[in-house]
Amino acid sequence: MVLITEDLIRRRAEHNNGEIFSLEEVSLHQQDIEKIEHIDKWCRDLKILYLQNNLIPRIENICKLKKLEYLNVALNNIEVIENLEGCESLQKLDLTVNFVGQLSSVQSLKGNLHLRELFLVGNPCTEFEGYRQYVVASLPQLKAKKDRGHQMNTSN
């Protein structure tokens, strides 16, 4: 199991000369990470967080990232959309190819008023008839809903 450590963040931070406390972007993809931890304490100014292609089963320990605009957790083991209420600036959430089965878990994103893009492709919840309409009705703040390469505007 790979742990998120200060050293790992420093090595993966591309533009901040090893300074993690004022970091705005970090790429922790393809690291075999199994748990999101410490980022909310060490990187409070993060705007972009890449965690795709890991082994993460839940979204946790990032709710204090008030400046976070983009979270990529595609290709993980996430089953429920949760714990993002405190991410007040979240605009884009990529959950492509996870295990989100309960469509109702999108309700947890209602408070993310700046959310404009949500990617759910490859999740079991997309197999439900009418799922797109449910997502758009639940999250009217979405500008577009992308699915299977097609873009769906909320006006549809």
SVG drawing of the C-alpha trace seen along z (x, -y; Angstrom):
<svg xmlns="http://www.w3.org/2000/svg" viewBox="-36 -29 48 31">
<polyline fill="none" stroke="black" stroke-width="0.4" points="0.0,0.0 1.4,-3.4 0.8,-6.2 0.5,-9.8 3.5,-11.4 5.0,-14.8 7.9,-13.4 5.6,-11.9 3.7,-15.2 7.0,-17.1 8.2,-14.7 4.9,-14.9 4.5,-18.6 5.6,-20.1 5.6,-23.8 6.3,-24.7 10.0,-24.1 9.2,-21.5 6.9,-23.8 3.7,-21.9 1.8,-24.3 1.0,-26.7 0.7,-24.1 -2.2,-24.6 -1.9,-21.5 -0.6,-18.0 -0.5,-14.8 -0.7,-11.6 -2.0,-9.4 -0.8,-5.8 0.7,-5.5 -1.3,-2.5 -2.7,-4.8 -5.4,-3.1 -6.5,-6.0 -6.8,-9.8 -5.1,-11.3 -3.1,-14.3 -3.8,-16.4 -6.4,-18.5 -3.8,-19.4 -0.7,-19.9 -2.1,-21.4 -5.0,-23.7 -4.6,-25.9 -5.0,-23.0 -7.1,-23.9 -6.4,-20.7 -5.9,-17.2 -5.2,-14.3 -5.7,-10.9 -6.8,-8.8 -5.7,-5.2 -5.1,-4.3 -6.9,-1.9 -9.0,-4.4 -12.3,-3.0 -13.7,-6.2 -13.5,-10.0 -12.4,-11.2 -10.2,-13.7 -10.5,-16.5 -13.6,-18.3 -11.4,-21.2 -10.0,-22.0 -12.2,-25.0 -10.3,-26.2 -10.4,-22.8 -11.8,-23.3 -11.0,-20.0 -10.8,-16.5 -9.9,-13.6 -10.6,-10.2 -11.2,-8.2 -10.2,-4.6 -10.4,-3.8 -12.6,-1.7 -15.1,-4.4 -18.6,-3.1 -20.3,-6.2 -20.1,-9.9 -19.5,-11.5 -17.5,-13.9 -17.2,-16.8 -19.6,-19.2 -16.7,-21.4 -15.2,-21.7 -16.9,-25.0 -15.1,-25.8 -15.5,-22.4 -16.3,-22.9 -15.3,-19.6 -15.5,-16.0 -14.3,-13.0 -15.5,-9.7 -15.0,-7.8 -14.8,-4.0 -15.4,-3.5 -18.0,-1.4 -20.7,-4.0 -23.8,-2.0 -26.3,-4.2 -27.4,-7.0 -28.9,-8.7 -25.3,-9.5 -25.2,-12.4 -27.5,-14.1 -24.4,-14.7 -23.2,-17.2 -26.2,-19.5 -24.3,-21.9 -21.4,-22.2 -23.0,-25.2 -20.0,-25.8 -20.0,-22.2 -20.3,-22.4 -19.0,-19.1 -19.6,-15.6 -18.2,-12.5 -19.8,-9.2 -19.0,-7.0 -18.2,-3.4 -20.0,-3.3 -22.9,-0.9 -25.3,-3.8 -25.2,-4.8 -27.0,-1.6 -30.2,-2.8 -32.9,-4.0 -33.3,-7.7 -30.1,-8.2 -29.1,-11.3 -32.4,-13.0 -32.1,-12.2 -28.6,-13.7 -29.6,-16.9 -32.7,-17.2 -30.7,-16.6 -27.9,-19.0 -29.3,-21.9 -25.9,-23.7 -24.4,-21.3 -23.5,-23.1 -23.2,-19.8 -23.4,-16.1 -20.9,-14.0 -21.6,-10.4 -20.2,-7.9 -18.6,-10.6 -21.8,-12.6 -22.4,-16.0 -25.8,-16.6 -26.8,-20.1 -29.2,-20.8 -31.7,-22.3 -32.3,-18.8"/>
</svg>
